[in-house]
């Protein structure tokens, strides 16, 4: 197969075609270097320019204030589930976790291995189809931090703003919606995100951490699990994912060309609305997330039966619409439409939905 199909996968996810084309052109030799980015030393001047460009791109897009460090780590968000409490959940302390879906549950599970946690809200009773209101949060003013997941890829729910947490540091897993919309970084002590949805290929994890929070890290940690190790060494303590950081740098340039995060957000809203309109136009499809909590990154919905859902996903794949099967833990259908996903793919999906209902409704 040589033609590109529409990739609705939740991650690794679709990348911008211009980025892929440039990476193909530079695969064998970076301009003026004579080697691939996968071959050059991570301590060379050419790679330093790449990692500096990636950091500068993120700082520019997100408006990261002074007093924050940007780190490029490995291990995905799953390692961050452990690193955050290891660094900041001191003995005798406790951290608050807001659980809005499957990834929030995994985060608190790992934190419990390290120390005491308190569930400030758990939306299980709603089937994880909404975000808690401020008055539903049971927050501890003395907590080490409050952890939230800004967008739950599996359930398709997304925070539309930040919870009010007072002076307690706010920590966010933003893996699936980072750089999809403007965000006030100054409200967070730490933001982490796997790159493989909106920022690049798998293998790179971005951590944005406020310096005063960084300084509160526990002593005596294993070297590679201590954020200060990576901050003090410019993310170059060990060999980083040079290829992933190179692609991330190109993706940041591409997002800037789309009008930055404000322009990207408008495009993402328009794409998602096309699919939500198709869902709302009929009783054949049923959206999972409450309207006020609907994700613009992951559109989740059900059909009248699991048998029809399997048929839908199978026929969609055959029609060039791949990756629509819902996560194995919840079933249903999930259309992941990250930054690089083209509007034409949303149009193709809505047309497929109409035809599938006509022949199976």
VOPAGU-2260 file (C-alpha; in pm, 1 decimal, decimal comma):
REM VOPAGU-2260
SITE   aa  ch    i         X         Y         Z
SITE  UNK   A    0       0,0       0,0       0,0
SITE  UNK   A    1     143,3     336,0    -102,7
SITE  UNK   A    2    -153,0     568,9     -49,4
SITE  UNK   A    3    -197,9     720,7     296,8
SITE  UNK   A    4    -522,2     629,2     469,1
SITE  UNK   A    5    -700,6     819,6     745,8
SITE  UNK   A    6    -537,2     722,6    1074,9
SITE  UNK   A    7    -773,7     757,0    1372,5
SITE  UNK   A    8    -535,3     575,5    1607,2
SITE  UNK   A    9    -510,0     700,5    1965,2
SITE  UNK   A   10    -131,2     677,3    1955,1
SITE  UNK   A   11     120,0     651,2    1808,9
SITE  UNK   A   12     -86,3     886,6    1604,3
SITE  UNK   A   13     -94,0    1076,6    1278,2
SITE  UNK   A   14     192,7    1318,0    1210,7
SITE  UNK   A   15     184,2    1624,2     982,6
SITE  UNK   A   16     263,7    1525,5     624,3
SITE  UNK   A   17     505,4    1820,5     576,3
SITE  UNK   A   18     699,6    1698,6     880,6
SITE  UNK   A   19     718,2    1344,3     744,8
SITE  UNK   A   20     828,3    1473,6     405,6
SITE  UNK   A   21    1106,8    1684,9     552,4
SITE  UNK   A   22    1219,2    1399,2     776,2
SITE  UNK   A   23    1233,5    1174,9     469,5
SITE  UNK   A   24    1446,6    1429,6     286,6
SITE  UNK   A   25    1686,8    1459,1     579,8
SITE  UNK   A   26    1685,2    1092,9     683,7
SITE  UNK   A   27    2025,4    1005,6     536,1
SITE  UNK   A   28    2196,9    1334,0     605,2
SITE  UNK   A   29    2111,9    1645,4     801,0
SITE  UNK   A   30    2193,4    1954,8     594,9
SITE  UNK   A   31    2557,7    2043,0     639,1
SITE  UNK   A   32    2625,4    1743,9     865,8
SITE  UNK   A   33    2663,6    1441,1     638,5
SITE  UNK   A   34    2499,5    1202,1     886,8
SITE  UNK   A   35    2149,1    1112,4     995,6
SITE  UNK   A   36    2015,4    1267,8    1314,8
SITE  UNK   A   37    2004,6     910,7    1443,8
SITE  UNK   A   38    2380,7     882,4    1396,8
SITE  UNK   A   39    2516,6    1209,7    1530,5
SITE  UNK   A   40    2636,6    1250,4    1886,6
SITE  UNK   A   41    2380,9    1384,6    2128,0
SITE  UNK   A   42    2660,0    1607,8    2257,6
SITE  UNK   A   43    2739,0    1755,9    1916,9
SITE  UNK   A   44    2666,8    2115,3    1816,5
SITE  UNK   A   45    2415,4    2007,0    1548,3
SITE  UNK   A   46    2208,8    1812,9    1800,5
SITE  UNK   A   47    2233,7    2088,8    2060,2
SITE  UNK   A   48    2075,9    2319,3    1802,3
SITE  UNK   A   49    1795,9    2065,8    1751,6
SITE  UNK   A   50    1714,7    2020,6    2120,1
SITE  UNK   A   51    1737,4    2396,8    2175,7
SITE  UNK   A   52    1497,0    2443,6    1886,0
SITE  UNK   A   53    1253,7    2190,4    2031,6
SITE  UNK   A   54    1258,5    2361,6    2370,0
SITE  UNK   A   55    1223,4    2704,2    2211,8
SITE  UNK   A   56     934,4    2580,6    2000,5
SITE  UNK   A   57     745,5    2454,2    2304,2
SITE  UNK   A   58     820,1    2769,1    2502,6
SITE  UNK   A   59     692,3    2985,2    2220,4
SITE  UNK   A   60     376,2    2786,8    2151,2
SITE  UNK   A   61     276,1    2739,9    2515,4
SITE  UNK   A   62     399,7    3076,3    2639,7
SITE  UNK   A   63     602,8    2902,3    2909,9
SITE  UNK   A   64     701,5    3168,6    3164,4
SITE  UNK   A   65    1043,7    3228,2    3312,1
SITE  UNK   A   66    1114,8    3001,7    3607,1
SITE  UNK   A   67    1015,9    2679,8    3430,0
SITE  UNK   A   68    1239,6    2404,8    3296,2
SITE  UNK   A   69    1157,3    2197,7    2988,2
SITE  UNK   A   70    1283,6    1839,3    2995,4
SITE  UNK   A   71    1287,6    1568,1    2729,5
SITE  UNK   A   72    1269,8    1231,2    2904,0
SITE  UNK   A   73    1187,0     870,3    2820,7
SITE  UNK   A   74     950,8     608,3    2958,8
SITE  UNK   A   75     627,4     775,5    2851,7
SITE  UNK   A   76     359,1     915,4    3079,0
SITE  UNK   A   77     350,6     576,3    3249,7
SITE  UNK   A   78     692,5     638,3    3404,1
SITE  UNK   A   79     576,5     984,8    3509,7
SITE  UNK   A   80     300,6     815,8    3710,8
SITE  UNK   A   81     583,6     692,1    3932,3
SITE  UNK   A   82     837,6     973,6    3900,7
SITE  UNK   A   83     599,3    1242,9    4021,6
SITE  UNK   A   84     524,6    1081,1    4358,8
SITE  UNK   A   85     881,5     955,6    4395,3
SITE  UNK   A   86    1008,2    1311,9    4369,7
SITE  UNK   A   87     734,7    1504,7    4549,7
SITE  UNK   A   88     533,9    1276,6    4777,9
SITE  UNK   A   89     739,1    1297,0    5095,5
SITE  UNK   A   90     707,6    1048,5    5377,7
SITE  UNK   A   91     417,2    1148,5    5598,6
SITE  UNK   A   92     258,7    1357,6    5324,0
SITE  UNK   A   93     -31,5    1292,0    5091,9
SITE  UNK   A   94    -126,5    1384,1    4736,2
SITE  UNK   A   95    -470,8    1447,9    4588,9
SITE  UNK   A   96    -576,3    1272,9    4266,8
SITE  UNK   A   97    -876,9    1361,6    4052,9
SITE  UNK   A   98    -983,4    1053,6    3857,5
SITE  UNK   A   99   -1171,6    1124,5    3536,8
SITE  UNK   A  100   -1090,4     805,5    3347,3
SITE  UNK   A  101    -859,4     513,5    3286,0
SITE  UNK   A  102    -530,8     706,2    3283,9
SITE  UNK   A  103    -613,7     886,0    3605,8
SITE  UNK   A  104    -678,2     547,1    3766,3
SITE  UNK   A  105    -339,0     422,9    3651,9
SITE  UNK   A  106    -167,4     734,7    3784,1
SITE  UNK   A  107    -308,9     700,6    4134,8
SITE  UNK   A  108    -235,0     325,9    4137,2
SITE  UNK   A  109     135,4     398,1    4092,1
SITE  UNK   A  110     133,0     684,6    4343,1
SITE  UNK   A  111      -7,2     451,2    4608,7
SITE  UNK   A  112     306,2     239,4    4576,4
SITE  UNK   A  113     508,7     540,8    4690,1
SITE  UNK   A  114     300,4     702,5    4961,5
SITE  UNK   A  115     -37,8     820,6    5082,9
SITE  UNK   A  116    -294,2     943,8    4834,1
SITE  UNK   A  117    -641,6    1086,9    4858,3
SITE  UNK   A  118    -898,5    1071,0    4580,6
SITE  UNK   A  119   -1032,0    1424,9    4550,8
SITE  UNK   A  120   -1296,8    1306,0    4304,9
SITE  UNK   A  121   -1367,0     984,7    4116,2
SITE  UNK   A  122   -1614,3    1004,6    3830,2
SITE  UNK   A  123   -1672,2     627,4    3817,1
SITE  UNK   A  124   -2039,9     667,1    3910,8
SITE  UNK   A  125   -2097,3     856,4    3585,5
SITE  UNK   A  126   -1909,6     597,5    3382,4
SITE  UNK   A  127   -1632,3     853,9    3343,2
SITE  UNK   A  128   -1836,4    1063,3    3106,3
SITE  UNK   A  129   -1784,6    1403,3    3269,7
SITE  UNK   A  130   -1546,6    1629,5    3459,2
SITE  UNK   A  131   -1620,8    1711,2    3825,4
SITE  UNK   A  132   -1752,1    2054,2    3917,6
SITE  UNK   A  133   -1539,2    2259,7    4152,6
SITE  UNK   A  134   -1771,0    2195,3    4447,2
SITE  UNK   A  135   -1734,8    1818,8    4396,1
SITE  UNK   A  136   -1361,7    1827,5    4465,6
SITE  UNK   A  137   -1252,8    1725,7    4813,8
SITE  UNK   A  138    -913,9    1891,7    4824,7
SITE  UNK   A  139    -658,5    1891,9    5104,6
SITE  UNK   A  140    -499,2    2234,1    5152,5
SITE  UNK   A  141    -189,6    2057,4    5283,5
SITE  UNK   A  142    -151,1    1812,2    4995,7
SITE  UNK   A  143     188,8    1771,8    4831,3
SITE  UNK   A  144      20,1    1827,5    4494,2
SITE  UNK   A  145    -306,4    1778,5    4305,9
SITE  UNK   A  146    -292,3    1552,3    3999,8
SITE  UNK   A  147    -532,6    1572,4    3705,1
SITE  UNK   A  148    -548,9    1419,3    3357,7
SITE  UNK   A  149    -644,3    1697,3    3118,3
SITE  UNK   A  150    -783,6    1464,6    2851,2
SITE  UNK   A  151    -883,4    1101,4    2890,7
SITE  UNK   A  152    -819,1     931,9    2558,1
SITE  UNK   A  153   -1018,3     618,4    2637,0
SITE  UNK   A  154   -1339,2     780,4    2761,3
SITE  UNK   A  155   -1311,8    1098,2    2551,8
SITE  UNK   A  156   -1357,3    1357,2    2828,2
SITE  UNK   A  157   -1152,5    1674,4    2860,8
SITE  UNK   A  158   -1107,4    1950,5    3116,5
SITE  UNK   A  159   -1206,2    2285,7    2967,4
SITE  UNK   A  160   -1012,5    2475,6    3235,0
SITE  UNK   A  161    -810,8    2412,9    3548,2
SITE  UNK   A  162    -955,0    2327,4    3889,4
SITE  UNK   A  163    -900,2    2582,2    4164,1
SITE  UNK   A  164    -645,9    2425,6    4399,3
SITE  UNK   A  165    -529,6    2725,3    4602,3
SITE  UNK   A  166    -160,2    2718,5    4685,3
SITE  UNK   A  167    -123,7    2344,5    4630,9
SITE  UNK   A  168      95,9    2259,2    4327,9
SITE  UNK   A  169    -108,9    2141,2    4030,8
SITE  UNK   A  170      32,3    1848,3    3830,0
SITE  UNK   A  171    -116,0    1749,2    3495,1
SITE  UNK   A  172     -88,3    1455,8    3259,3
SITE  UNK   A  173    -146,7    1636,7    2929,0
SITE  UNK   A  174     -34,3    1354,2    2702,8
SITE  UNK   A  175    -328,4    1360,2    2466,1
SITE  UNK   A  176    -413,3    1728,9    2436,3
SITE  UNK   A  177     -87,1    1918,4    2485,8
SITE  UNK   A  178     -49,4    2191,6    2223,5
SITE  UNK   A  179    -405,2    2135,2    2097,7
SITE  UNK   A  180    -525,0    2460,7    2255,5
SITE  UNK   A  181    -391,1    2756,2    2454,1
SITE  UNK   A  182    -319,7    2685,9    2820,7
SITE  UNK   A  183    -197,9    2900,2    3108,3
SITE  UNK   A  184     118,0    2716,2    3209,1
SITE  UNK   A  185     163,9    2944,1    3509,9
SITE  UNK   A  186    -125,3    2765,4    3682,0
SITE  UNK   A  187      73,4    2441,2    3690,9
SITE  UNK   A  188     372,0    2323,1    3890,3
SITE  UNK   A  189     436,3    2035,6    3651,3
SITE  UNK   A  190     294,8    1926,0    3314,8
SITE  UNK   A  191     400,4    1601,7    3150,6
SITE  UNK   A  192     306,9    1450,6    2817,2
SITE  UNK   A  193     405,3    1159,9    2598,6
SITE  UNK   A  194     487,4    1297,3    2253,4
SITE  UNK   A  195     315,3    1032,5    2042,3
SITE  UNK   A  196     -20,7    1203,0    2004,0
SITE  UNK   A  197      35,7    1570,7    1924,8
SITE  UNK   A  198     409,4    1633,9    1941,4
SITE  UNK   A  199     595,3    1359,9    1759,0
SITE  UNK   A  200     676,2     988,2    1762,9
SITE  UNK   A  201     669,7     759,6    2062,3
SITE  UNK   A  202     973,9     753,6    2287,0
SITE  UNK   A  203     988,0    1115,7    2400,2
SITE  UNK   A  204     817,8    1253,1    2710,5
SITE  UNK   A  205     798,4    1626,9    2766,8
SITE  UNK   A  206     808,2    1755,1    3124,0
SITE  UNK   A  207     749,3    2123,0    3202,5
SITE  UNK   A  208     834,5    2189,8    3565,1
SITE  UNK   A  209     840,2    2503,8    3777,7
SITE  UNK   A  210    1181,3    2559,6    3932,0
SITE  UNK   A  211    1058,7    2619,6    4287,2
SITE  UNK   A  212     866,7    2290,6    4270,4
SITE  UNK   A  213    1169,6    2114,3    4126,0
SITE  UNK   A  214    1372,8    2231,3    4424,6
SITE  UNK   A  215    1132,9    2052,8    4661,3
SITE  UNK   A  216    1220,6    1710,8    4522,3
SITE  UNK   A  217    1315,2    1435,8    4764,0
SITE  UNK   A  218    1680,3    1351,5    4816,1
SITE  UNK   A  219    1839,5    1011,1    4768,1
SITE  UNK   A  220    1648,7     904,9    4457,0
SITE  UNK   A  221    1796,7     684,2    4188,5
SITE  UNK   A  222    1984,6     912,8    3952,8
SITE  UNK   A  223    1765,7     863,2    3646,1
SITE  UNK   A  224    1444,1     902,9    3847,2
SITE  UNK   A  225    1540,9    1243,4    3987,3
SITE  UNK   A  226    1409,7    1537,7    3783,7
SITE  UNK   A  227    1705,4    1745,5    3899,5
SITE  UNK   A  228    1943,7    1512,3    3718,4
SITE  UNK   A  229    1782,1    1592,9    3387,2
SITE  UNK   A  230    1734,6    1962,0    3460,4
SITE  UNK   A  231    2097,7    2007,7    3558,8
SITE  UNK   A  232    2215,6    1828,7    3245,4
SITE  UNK   A  233    1983,9    1984,4    2989,0
SITE  UNK   A  234    1809,1    1649,6    2927,8
SITE  UNK   A  235    2145,1    1508,1    2816,9
SITE  UNK   A  236    2253,2    1310,3    3123,4
SITE  UNK   A  237    2211,3     996,8    2913,9
SITE  UNK   A  238    2153,3     955,0    2541,2
SITE  UNK   A  239    1806,1    1094,8    2468,1
SITE  UNK   A  240    1573,1     997,6    2186,3
SITE  UNK   A  241    1750,9    1211,1    1928,0
SITE  UNK   A  242    1516,3    1120,0    1643,8
SITE  UNK   A  243    1205,3    1190,0    1849,8
SITE  UNK   A  244    1332,7    1530,0    1963,0
SITE  UNK   A  245    1422,3    1614,3    1602,1
SITE  UNK   A  246    1066,3    1534,4    1489,5
SITE  UNK   A  247     920,1    1724,9    1785,2
SITE  UNK   A  248    1116,7    2030,5    1677,1
SITE  UNK   A  249     968,6    2004,9    1326,6
SITE  UNK   A  250     616,3    1954,7    1465,2
SITE  UNK   A  251     647,6    2272,5    1673,7
SITE  UNK   A  252     746,2    2462,9    1359,2
SITE  UNK   A  253     443,3    2317,5    1178,9
SITE  UNK   A  254     202,0    2413,0    1459,1
SITE  UNK   A  255     337,8    2766,4    1451,6
SITE  UNK   A  256     261,2    2778,5    1077,9
SITE  UNK   A  257     -99,7    2676,1    1154,3
SITE  UNK   A  258    -150,3    2991,9    1358,3
SITE  UNK   A  259      -3,6    2868,9    1684,0
SITE  UNK   A  260    -220,6    2716,7    1952,6
SITE  UNK   A  261    -512,0    2954,0    1895,0
SITE  UNK   A  262    -523,8    2863,6    1527,6
SITE  UNK   A  263    -476,2    2495,6    1608,3
SITE  UNK   A  264    -757,2    2507,5    1863,5
SITE  UNK   A  265   -1004,1    2654,6    1613,6
SITE  UNK   A  266    -919,6    2384,1    1361,6
SITE  UNK   A  267    -954,9    2112,8    1625,0
SITE  UNK   A  268   -1293,9    2240,2    1742,0
SITE  UNK   A  269   -1422,5    2246,4    1384,3
SITE  UNK   A  270   -1301,0    1892,1    1316,5
SITE  UNK   A  271   -1452,9    1750,7    1634,4
SITE  UNK   A  272   -1782,5    1932,4    1583,4
SITE  UNK   A  273   -1834,8    1761,2    1248,4
SITE  UNK   A  274   -1831,4    1420,5    1415,4
SITE  UNK   A  275   -2031,8    1525,8    1721,0
SITE  UNK   A  276   -2296,5    1673,8    1488,9
SITE  UNK   A  277   -2319,8    1339,5    1310,7
SITE  UNK   A  278   -2360,8    1162,3    1644,5
SITE  UNK   A  279   -2627,4    1403,6    1768,0
SITE  UNK   A  280   -2823,4    1390,6    1443,1
SITE  UNK   A  281   -2951,8    1040,0    1512,2
SITE  UNK   A  282   -3038,4     791,1    1783,9
SITE  UNK   A  283   -2832,6     523,8    1607,7
SITE  UNK   A  284   -2513,2     668,9    1752,5
SITE  UNK   A  285   -2473,5     758,2    2119,8
SITE  UNK   A  286   -2190,4     976,1    2243,1
SITE  UNK   A  287   -2018,2     866,0    2562,3
SITE  UNK   A  288   -1904,1    1200,3    2704,4
SITE  UNK   A  289   -2146,6    1457,0    2840,4
SITE  UNK   A  290   -2168,3    1748,8    2595,1
SITE  UNK   A  291   -1991,3    1990,6    2829,0
SITE  UNK   A  292   -1698,0    1751,0    2873,7
SITE  UNK   A  293   -1653,0    1631,2    2517,7
SITE  UNK   A  294   -1293,7    1595,8    2407,2
SITE  UNK   A  295   -1181,7    1763,0    2086,7
SITE  UNK   A  296    -906,2    1501,5    2058,5
SITE  UNK   A  297   -1087,9    1170,6    2113,5
SITE  UNK   A  298   -1450,0    1135,5    2004,6
SITE  UNK   A  299   -1605,6     829,5    2167,2
SITE  UNK   A  300   -1945,3     679,9    2084,7
SITE  UNK   A  301   -2148,8     360,6    2086,8
SITE  UNK   A  302   -2378,3     185,9    1842,4
SITE  UNK   A  303   -2694,3     -12,7    1927,1
SITE  UNK   A  304   -2496,6    -336,4    1978,8
SITE  UNK   A  305   -2141,6    -463,8    2016,3
SITE  UNK   A  306   -2192,1    -670,7    1703,2
SITE  UNK   A  307   -2264,9    -355,9    1504,6
SITE  UNK   A  308   -1963,6    -184,6    1659,2
SITE  UNK   A  309   -1734,4    -464,2    1541,4
SITE  UNK   A  310   -1887,7    -447,1    1195,3
SITE  UNK   A  311   -1852,6     -68,8    1190,3
SITE  UNK   A  312   -1482,2     -81,3    1280,2
SITE  UNK   A  313   -1411,6    -360,0    1031,3
SITE  UNK   A  314   -1589,9    -195,6     739,9
SITE  UNK   A  315   -1437,8     141,1     825,1
SITE  UNK   A  316   -1088,8      -6,4     809,7
SITE  UNK   A  317   -1167,4    -157,7     472,1
SITE  UNK   A  318   -1281,6     186,6     357,9
SITE  UNK   A  319    -949,3     345,7     458,7
SITE  UNK   A  320   -1062,4     472,7     799,4
SITE  UNK   A  321    -827,0     293,0    1035,8
SITE  UNK   A  322    -799,3     278,4    1414,9
SITE  UNK   A  323   -1164,2     341,0    1506,0
SITE  UNK   A  324   -1212,1      44,9    1737,6
SITE  UNK   A  325   -1260,8     164,9    2095,0
SITE  UNK   A  326   -1014,0      76,4    2368,2
SITE  UNK   A  327   -1038,8    -288,9    2473,9
SITE  UNK   A  328   -1137,8    -186,1    2827,7
SITE  UNK   A  329   -1453,5       2,5    2726,6
SITE  UNK   A  330   -1536,9    -100,8    2370,4
SITE  UNK   A  331   -1737,4     118,5    2136,1
SITE  UNK   A  332   -1588,8     344,5    1871,9
SITE  UNK   A  333   -1318,2     605,2    1918,9
SITE  UNK   A  334   -1205,7     859,7    1661,8
SITE  UNK   A  335    -878,1    1020,3    1766,9
SITE  UNK   A  336    -833,8    1342,3    1570,9
SITE  UNK   A  337    -518,2    1503,7    1702,1
SITE  UNK   A  338    -359,8    1821,0    1564,6
SITE  UNK   A  339    -223,5    1662,2    1248,0
SITE  UNK   A  340    -542,2    1476,0    1160,4
SITE  UNK   A  341    -686,0    1628,0     839,0
SITE  UNK   A  342   -1039,4    1773,0     821,6
SITE  UNK   A  343   -1102,4    1557,9     515,0
SITE  UNK   A  344   -1078,2    1253,2     739,3
SITE  UNK   A  345   -1359,7    1384,8     957,9
SITE  UNK   A  346   -1570,9    1441,6     648,1
SITE  UNK   A  347   -1499,0    1088,1     531,0
SITE  UNK   A  348   -1596,6     946,4     869,7
SITE  UNK   A  349   -1925,8    1134,0     889,2
SITE  UNK   A  350   -2017,4    1016,3     539,7
SITE  UNK   A  351   -1931,9     661,3     638,8
SITE  UNK   A  352   -2144,9     695,7     952,3
SITE  UNK   A  353   -2447,0     806,6     749,8
SITE  UNK   A  354   -2409,6     522,3     502,3
SITE  UNK   A  355   -2352,9     264,7     775,4
SITE  UNK   A  356   -2669,4     373,2     954,5
SITE  UNK   A  357   -2863,9     361,6     627,4
SITE  UNK   A  358   -2762,9       0,7     563,9
SITE  UNK   A  359   -2767,3    -123,2     924,6
SITE  UNK   A  360   -3014,2      98,5    1108,0
